[in-house]
Amino acid sequence: GIVLVAINPYEQLPIYEQDVIYAYSGQNMGDMDPHIFAVAEEAYKQMARDEKNQSIIVSGESGAGKTVSAKYAMRFFATVGGSASETNIEAKVLASSPIMEAIGNAKTTRNDNSSRFGKYIQIGFDKRYHIIGANMRTYLLEKSRVVFQAEDERNYHIFYQLCASASLPEFKELGLSKYFYLPA
């Protein structure tokens, strides 16, 4: 299959703009430089040509930019799928991301916002290959981090967010004023 090696430069680069999406749209794999948009275009074309589901697997170490790469692929699909301005599916799918990240992300020695879970994102297309919906599932990958915290690492973001908001009136309504935190 197709393998793309991407490196996280830890800064914004102008290689993910709208004009770059249009440059890769309709191109054959290998006609342009390797890019997440080339991989997304190939999957999109094969879906349309073969009328079969396609998968893009984004893998890498902590801090490699897997979540960002997945967001760029979704932006590509939303743009070429004709739904970026119509229903803004990408924004709707990604709107749940901050909540999921608070519950499933933690600060590690290598990454301030490291995912502790995997994401399985299904994007639905209609017969004209326009995005009609999406579903995001999560699964816990690193169960050890639930019960063990390495030196110089933090627990899940939600723990610190709950502690920081303990004095807010909304917090009292949740009935979470008394809790016990048991370190490993």
Salt bridges, closest charged atoms under 4 A:
ASP50 OD1 - ARG49 NE 3.22
GLU61 OE1 - ARG110 NH2 2.99
GLU90 OE2 - ARG75 NE 3.61
ASP112 OD1 - LYS107 NZ 3.86
ASP126 OD2 - ARG128 NH2 3.90
GLU142 OE2 - ARG116 NH2 2.82
GLU142 OE1 - ARG145 NE 2.57
GLU153 OE1 - ARG145 NH1 2.34
